[in-house]
Amino acid sequence: MAYMTLQKVSEKWRVPVREINDYRAANRIPDAIKAAAIWLIPKDAEKLLDRRRKKCGDECDKNCNM
């Protein structure tokens, strides 16, 4: 399996490195491994949804314009 560093994933997903590290710490990124002092994320990992935002059509957000 091929891996990328947190910095490369940050560029790919267009989110801060800190956010990816938080996802990793919460075990939301499967198969992340630590090699020496560097965390590695699988290349085929998909960008995670931000849990702070609701999807259109949710019961709590019927007037969403997204």
Secondary structure as UniProt FT lines:
FT   STRAND          3..5
FT   HELIX           6..13
FT   HELIX           17..25
FT   TURN            26..27
FT   TURN            30..31
FT   STRAND          33..35
FT   TURN            36..37
FT   STRAND          38..42
FT   TURN            43..44
FT   TURN            51..52
FT   TURN            56..57
FT   TURN            59..60
FT   TURN            62..63
//
